[in-house]
Amino acid sequence: MKSAVLDRGKISIIEVKKPDLTEKGAIIKVIACGLCGSDIVKIKHAPENPDNKVVLGHEVVGEIVEINTEIVGNSYFNNNLEPFKVGDIVTLGHHYPCMKCDFCKNGNHSMCKTFKAVNISPAGFSEYIFVSEGHLRNTVFRLKNGLNIENATFMEPLSCCIRAIRRAGYKYSAAQNGSKNPENPPHKALVIGLGSIGLLMSLGLKAFGIEAFGFDINPERQDFAGKYGVKFDENLRYDTIFMTSGSYKAIDTALKFVKDGGKIVVFSSVEGVSGYQNNEIYYRELTVLGSYSPAPVDLALSFELLSTGVIDLSGVSTDYTLDNLPCAVDDTMKNKIFKACIKL
């Protein structure tokens, strides 16, 4: 089968052995896989670590073609009581926690050793992947009627945003359906960086009933976000800042626009060692916190928001074939497209 490999910063599409079902789990034929910003970061830094194994592609939608377990999937927000079976079209996350360690018990699921150790095999940019029984139990969702493939590829990245929104202290109620949740304070939130993740973060905030604004130095991205009702007001100071920009210069922007006593949620890595000034945090009583990856409950809520149409990203992605993955990466790096989706 075809699979993408990264060798010293260069992507190649090669023939590899199709994964076998030698342990409990399933073989999934990949239909589509989104290109994530974290994939781009790995590609940029690959020449620095040429001997490291680099896994690319994790925003997967596919069809179960082999399965040897009767696992019932994650059911936090949907009563998924039937075991997965051959022929199911599914979307999935690539990491799952043990749910037993101190990290998991304290809500830090993405710090769990199991979470960091597991992954899909070989990677999302492949014709077939193996997912374990643990994946099926925690991170795999059978597509509902009406949820198209493009929207389904956003399930995992949206869940990361939901995790960040919940880390900021905001709550979601299914009854609110995008309207204000009385459990949330009447906050204004600013998302800095309006790439695909920034847009997802903004739409996630709106789904939580938070008044969401967004800022990007790229006017085309600013205008694109405006189509989804995400505007910027330079005269406001915001209760919570969500940092989705990978530029260290955005740190100064965050400090400029956050209210005294406000929060900054760090949701991106930046080049170099720049950080938040100690005295800014101290004298202004700011809270700076990080958010990395989702827990199973975040994946479930993401799937529910997409399945019910609360969040709709139809027409956002540009399609490429697997053979054209290098072109998709190049177009993404040059800001020629907003989001790439690899169709197999």
Beta strands, then each sheet from edge to edge (+ up, - down):
strand 1: 2-7
strand 2: 10-15
strand 3: 25-34
strand 4: 59-67
strand 5: 89-92
strand 6: 128-132
strand 7: 140-142
strand 8: 188-192
strand 9: 211-215
strand 10: 238-243
strand 11: 258-266
strand 12: 287-290
strand 13: 318-321
strand 14: 340-343
sheet 1: 1+ 2-
sheet 2: 6+ 3- 4+ 5- 7+
sheet 3: 6+ 3- 14+ 13+
sheet 4: 9+ 8+ 10+ 11+ 12+
end
